[in-house]
Amino acid sequence: MIKRTLYFGNPAYLKTNNDQLVIDMPNAVESKSTPIEDIGLLVLDHQQITITQALLAKLLANNTAVITCDNTHHPTGMMLSLDGHSLQSQKFRAQLAATIPLKKQLWQQTVIAKIKNQAALLAGTRQENKILINLALEVKSGDAENCEAQAAAYYWKKLFPGFLAFKRDRYGPPPNNLLNYGYAILRASVARSLVASGLLPTLGIHHRNQYNAYCLADDIMEPYRPYVDYTVYHIVMNNGKYLEMTPSMKKDLLAIPAMDVTIDGKKSPLMNAVQRTTASLAKCYEGCSRKILYPEME
């Protein structure tokens, strides 16, 4: 069953009763509720939302990722469960014992999957993608020749319409804002699944920033980024240069975890596919497999 993404963008009082998330809105006649076990992501995007400690404890026990937004409505923080798997200490030990050659092989697989998905997205938007297809074939262990960056330079020049003169920059003009928001939702989904698979999101296979608590999430989300790009591409095509965040755009981005993706030849919601990816990574750490399952964009 796919977990739900709940978004709160107005004042609300959130509490719990009988394993339900209970929602009290100002001036509402009666409360609303939803089962906590059905929630995968909870996004809090208003400065006047109050949430009880009892509810937070139940959400985290259910491995719900709780995302908080700042006063510019951008995701700025995330809370995850500390006890996401019954064999967590065993999984941790296997992850910590991963060798450098294994990590390099896993990163090679990750970069190849990402570039192939970027190429597929360009093909879907009727853009030339042969350079990306060739780069995917050239990725070596550890991506020693930095094919990922070469692919990105070409990809971002081609993806969006020319009138945007787009340059990917986290702090740049739109649609960078939309990409940032979508990636934050994706990152939370991946981090949540890593915890559920008994892994430490902090210890990456490639990303190593000592100030980044989610290095592994940033690694594993790479082949999934083109699904965010796909969503933002369609927002751009429908809105032209008018790309300041609207409720409609936010709704589209919040739906990313429910997108259909193909993984291992089968279609499933992106959130479920991510869980299969992180479970396959855990098997790689444990020596039971040598391949991460990543989605293939059609």
Order of alpha helices (4+ residues) and beta strands (2+ residues): beta-beta-beta-beta-beta-beta-alpha-beta-beta-alpha-alpha-alpha-alpha-alpha-alpha-alpha-alpha-beta-beta-alpha
